[in-house]
Amino acid sequence: MLYEDDFEFEEQPADVRDRVIGGRPGGKSGGRRGGGQRPHEPRRGRNNAGDGGEVPDEVKPARDLLKEILDRIGVGPVDIRYVSRSEGEYLEINGPHLAMLIGRHGNTLEALNLIFNNSFNAGVRTNRRYYTIDAEGYRAHRADQLKNLALATLERCMRERKPQKLEPMLPSERKIIHLALATSELVRTESEGEEPERRVVIHPR
């Protein structure tokens, strides 16, 4: 069975590997992801359309679909900004009541991202366009934590000379770990287990 994080590294943007991943490898201390209550500073991305927050014309259909989905599930009022980053295109949601949109360990946001992209690309055979849905910078902040975790686990793997198992993660989070270590000559990564307990294992080469 294939999972979202089972992919060829060469097909991914090289710049993704240069993003800065935190957390603790293995073990159950602190809960699956720090208990789900993690204070952080929202990370505002740079809007390519300028400081006024204007969305490019080609992105407006995606923005409008996301707003419709949010309205239907009762999330609002919100501001949706478009941000183009080296690792992809983001639709960043900002608003006063987004805790329920993020959900426990980001699971609700992950589900929204899947539903949105499947809906937006329904019936499209070529040139599909995928967006990362973020809320108050949660996913961007989590990506930084994960890259730091990957690098710290690499060091532990080399020090102990044995495989290191990370905690179960969402598919999008496992992909960040794989990408962070994709070019390493010291370790290799693989995913094992079944959802929702599927996890990354880092092996010394």
Residue, then its C-alpha position, 0 to 999 in steps of 0.5 A: m500500500l502506498y502512502e502520501d509520503d512514499f514518493e521520489f525525492e528527485e521529483q520534489p522542489a530542491d528548495v524544500r530541503d533548505r527550510v528550517i524541523g523541533g520536537r523530540p524523537g521517539g518516546k511518549s513524553g509530552g504527548r504525540r505532538g506536545g499535547g496539541q496545545r503549543p503556543h507559537e507566533p503566527r508566521r506571516g508570509r510575504n504576499n506576492a501581490g503586495d502589502g494590500g493583500e490582493v490575490p492574483d486573478e489566477v488564484k481567486p477561484a481557489r480563494d473563493l472556493l476555500k471561503e465557500i467551504l469555510d462559510r459552510i462549516g461556520v468558520g468566520p469571519v476570516d481573511i485569506r491571503y495568498v503567499s508564494r513560497s519556494e516550497g509551494e503556494y499557500l492560502e493562509i487563513n487569519g481570523p479571531h476563532l481558528a482553533m477549531l479549524i486547526g484541530r487536535h495536532g493539526n488534524t482538522l487543518e490536514a483534512l481541510n487541505l485534502i478536501f479543498n485540493n480534491s474539490f479544486n482539482a476535480g475533473v482536471r486532467t492536466n496542470r492541476r494546482y495544489y495549495t497548502i492551507d494554513a491557519e495563523g501560520y500553524r503549518a509553517h511553524r510546525a514545518d520548522q519544528l519538524k526540520n529541527l527534529a529531523l536534524a537532531t534525530l540525524e545526530r542521535c542516529m549517528r551517535e548511537r549507530k542504530p535506527q531512530k523511530l519518530e512519533p506517528m505523524l500526518p502524511s504531510e509531516r512525514k514528507i517534511i522529514h523525508l525531504a529534510l534528510a533526502t540528500s544526507e549521506l549519513v542516514r536514510t529514511e523510510s515510513e513504516g506502520e499503518e495509519p494513523e500510527r504510521r511513522v518515519v524511521i531514520h536509519p544510519r547508512 
